[in-house]
């Protein structure tokens, strides 16, 4: 995002950012297919999902290293030690610590341990105390802070864009993570087939991102697309919540297309917005904030959705499949339940899985609505008319 900001004129950036965002959709299509292939292959394991990132990351690093010319910056007489001292290492440490406490609490609460357990509420208390210290450090450091208050809190577009990005990411990741579970556990497909059946969702994300990118480049205004994005996505999320064990393909394909198109309309807008309202000097910080909140939303979403899924499954199995050990079902995983569960108990287990997964889909509905509320705080700005000198290129 920062490289695009330094090399592409502002008016053309929406299209380039949309193309970059569409890579998310493409990789999200290829990723599950490769992951499923690795999982199903006899001589490979799921660990190859991580090993394969090394050559891809190496190629990306080489391209940036040899073809991107960084913009010229003001020469300073600061030593390396003085430059390191300007990094908010303490703030970053407290922020990471707070996030770890929050994620542990969300992951453990109600499943691994009761919410009343000291380990759970200790993490919640730790999160509150540590984040309070982090906020104090940010106000003390001001422009040298990890999250500078001048950029994040005093600019309503940056604040709205980051929170919108976080909540939309929460909703999107919940679908991307649990839709394959629906196809594998409820519909009985293989890991590869579940990836193929998620293609409508991810292709619609890519197509919508490119359409909106081109539209913003032509029209100039991007805020209306944020409003429409969250609204359409929330409708699609509500439809996905209605999926049943025997839902026809017309439903699970159509619902994915609606939700994916809504998400794709808004996925790149926050990155465009921060580049419109911030100066070139502040733009890298704005991009970093947008990316951070996007990643944070995804991390929180998976923890919350996994907790909802596990607790709902534990509640439903005794009702729908009383002869089955719930812990055994959870540890078996989505693809193995048809192997370890008898034919007599399998229908009840599948119904329980369907209920648990669709209950997870309440989360995208809720946070999609919150994302729409966040979009109302955006200023009505245009990518046209703002003259910005470009700082680098190939």
N, C-alpha and C positions, 0 to 999 in steps of 0.2 A: 504494500500500500504506500509506504513512504517513497519507494523508488518511482512509482507511478506519479506521486505528488511532485517529485523533483524533475521529472522528464516529460510530462504530458501537460499541455495547456488545460486550464481548469474546465473549459467548456467541453472538452473531449474526454475528460476523466471518467464521467459516469459509464461510458461505453467500455473503457479499459478496465475499470473496477468491476463492471458486470462480467467481463470476460474472465477476469481473475476469480471472481466469486463462482462463476460457472464451473471452474476447475474443482470446486468443492463438490458440486453435483456429480461431475464425471468420476472423480475419485471415489465418491460414495457409492457409485454404481459398480465400479471395478473392485473396490475394496471388499465388499461382502462376497462377491463372486470368487475372488482369490482366497479370501479367508475360508469360504466354504470348501473350495477345492483342496486347500491345505488340510482342513479338518477331515474331509472324506478320504483323502489319499492315504494309502497304507504305509508308504515310506516317508511321509512328511508329517509334521505336527503343527499345531496352532502357533508354535514359536516362530515359524517362518513368516508369520504376519509382521513380526518385528524385524527379523533379519533382512527382509526385502526392502526395508526403508533405507538401509545403508547405501546401496548403490544409487538409489533415486536421489537421496539427499546429497550424495557426493556430486552427482551431475548438476544439480541445482546450485550447489556451492561454487562449482567451477564456472558456470555460466555467469553468475553475479560477479565473481572475482575477475574474470577476463573481459567482460563486456560492459559492465556498469562503471561509469566514471562519476565518482562522488562529486557533489557540488563543492565549490571553493568556500572555505569558511574563514572567518576572521582569525588571524594568527594571534595566539596568546603566548605569553611568556611563562605560563604555569608549568611547573615540573610534573612528572608523572604522578608523584605522591600527592601533589596539590589537586590534580585532576581526579584522582581516586577519592580524595577527601570530599569532593563535591557530589559524589554519588551517595544517594540516600540508602546506604547499606542497612542502617538500623531500622528504617521504616520498612524496607523490603523484608527484613527478617521478621518483624512483628506482623506484617501482612500475611506472609506465608504461614506463620504459626497460627494466626487466627483462622485462616482458611482450613488448615489441617484439623483444628479443633472442631470447626463447624461440620466438615465432611464426615469426621469420625462419629459425631453425635447423630447426624442424619443416617449414617450407615448402620450404626449399632441400635439406635432407639427402637424399641418395640419388637425387634427381631433377635439380634444376638443377645441383647440384655433388655430388661424392662426399662421404660422411660424413667422409673424411679431409682434405677441403679446409679450408684455414685459415679461410675465411669461415664455414664451418659450425661447426667446433669453437671458433672465436673467439666466435661468438654464444652457444654453450653455456657457455663459460667466462665470458663477460660476464654472462650471466644469473645464474650462480652467485655471482659477486662482487657484482653490483649488488643481488641479493636479500638477500645477507648484510648489506650496508650498510642496506638498507631495514628488515630485522628489528631491527638495532641502533637505528635511529631510532625505531621503534615502541616499544621498551622504554624509550628515553630520554624520549619524549614522553608515554607512558602514556595518560591519558584524552584528551589533545589529538591523539593519533596518528590517522592515516588508518584503521588497523585497531587499535583499542584492545585491548591484551592482556587487560585485565580482562573485557571483553565476549566476545572471540573465543576465548581460550585457557582461561580459568578457568570458563567456563560450558559444560558438556559438551553441552547441548542446542543451543546456538548453533553450536558447532563441528561437531557431527554434522549439524545441519540444513544448514549451509552446504556441507559436503563432499558430503552427499547431493544437494543441489541442483545442485552443479557436475557430478558424475558423471552424474546423470540427464539434465542438459542436454546433456552430451557425447553421450550415447546418442541422445537425441531429435533433435538437430540433424544427426547423421550420417544418420539415416533421412530426415529432411525434405529434406536436400540431395541425397541420391543416389537416392532412389526415383524422382524424375522422370527421372533419367539412365537408369534401368532401362527405364522405359516408352518413352522417346524413342529410345535407341540400340538396345536389345535387342528391344523390341516394335514399333518403327517408328511410334510415334504422334507427333502434332504437339505443340508446347509446350502448347497449350490442352488437348488430350486427356490429356496426362500429368498436368496439374493436376487434371483431373476424376477421373482414376483414383487420385489420392492422397486424395480426399475421405473414403473409409472410415477412413483412419488419423486424420485431423484431426477428423472428426466424433466418433469414439470418444473422442478426447482431451477434447473439449468435454463430451460426455455424462457421462463418468466423473468429470470435475472437478465438475460440478454435483451428481451423485449423492453423491459423497463429502462435498462441502461441506454438503449437507443432512443427511447422516448424522452428521457431526461436530457440527453444531448440535444435533441431537437427543440423541445419545449422550454427547457431551462429549469422549471420548478420540479422539485422532488418530494416535497412534503405531502401532497395529495396521494402519492403512491404509498407512502408509509401508512396513511389512514386506511386505504383500501387493502393493503397487505395484511395488516393485523385482523381486519374484519373478515376477509375471505378465508384466511387461515383458520380463524376461530370456528367458522361454519364448517370447514372441512374436518377440523378436529372433533367437532360435535358429531359429525357423521361417522367418523372412524370409531367413536365410542360405541356406536350401535352395532358393530360387527358381531356376528354370531358364529356358532360352530359350522353352520351350513350356508353361510352367506354366499350368494352367487358371485362369479368373477366380475360381473358388471358393477357390483357394489364396491368390492375391495379395490378394484381398479379406479373406478370413478371417484371414490372418496379420497384415494391417494392423490389423484390429479388435482382435486380442489385444494386440499391442504398444501400440497407441494407448490402449486402455483401461487398461493397466498404467501407462503414463506419465501419463495424466490423473488417475489415483487419487492420485498423489503430487506432482503439479506445484505445488499450492498449499500443501501441508502445511508446508514449511519456513517460509513467511511467517506461518502461524498459530502455529507453535511459538515463533518468536522473540518474538511479541507476548504469548504466555502467560508466558514466563519472565523477560522484561525489564520494567523499570519504564517508565512513560510517558516519562521523560527519556531513557532509553537506547533506546527503541523505534525512533526514526528511524535511529539508527546500526545497529541490528540489521536493519532492513529494507534499508538500503543495502548491508550485507554480503551478505544473501541475494541481492539483485539483482545485485551485483557478481560473486559466485561463479557465479550462473546464466549471466551473460554471458561470464565467463571460460571456463567449460566449453564453451559453444558455439563460442567463437573457437578454442580449442585443438582441439576436435573437428574442425572444418572443415579446419584445417591438417594434422592427423594423417591424417584420412580421405583428403584430396586426395593426400597423399604416398603412402599405401598404394595408392590407385587408380592413380596415374600409374606407379609402379614395377611394379605387377602387370601393367598393360597393356603396358608395355615388355617385360616378361619373356614374356608369353603370345603376343604378336603374331608373333614369329619362329617359334614352335612351331606356331601354328594358321593363320597367314597369312604364310608366309615371303616371298611376292612383294610384300608391302605395306611401304611405308616407315612405321615406327612413329611417327616424329615428325610425319609428315603426318596420320596418324589422330588423334593427340592434339590438334594444332592445328585440325583440322577441326571438332571439337565433336560432341556427341551427335546433333544433328539433321541434320548434313551428310554423315555417313559413307555413307548410301545414295545420295548424289549423286556423290561423288568416287571411291567404291570400285566396282570392276567386279563384275558378277554372279558371276563365278568366285571372287573372293576374299571376297565379302561374308559368307558363312556363317562363315568362320574369324574374321573381324573381330568379328562379333556374338558368337561364343563367347568370344573374348578379352575383350570388353566385359562380358559376363555374369560371367566369372570375376573380373574386376577389381572389379566392383560388389559381388558377394557376398563377396569378400575384405574389402572395406571394412566389411561388416556383421558381421565378427568383432569390431570395435571396440565396437559397442553391447552385444554379449553380455558382453564382458569388463568394461566399465565399469558395466553394469547389475548384475553380480554384486558389484562393489565398492560400488555405491550401497546394495545390500542390507546389506552388512557395516557401512557407515556408519550405517544406520538402527538398528542394534542398540545404538548409543550413546545413543539418545534416552531421556530420562526419560519415565516414564508419568504424564503430566499431563493435566488436563482443562480445557476452556475454561469450565466451570461453576464458580461459587463465588468467583472472583476479582473483587473489586469495583474497578473503575477509573473514575475520574471522566473524563467526556468533555470535550475541550478546545475543540471548535469545530464548525462545521456550516454548513449553507447558510443 
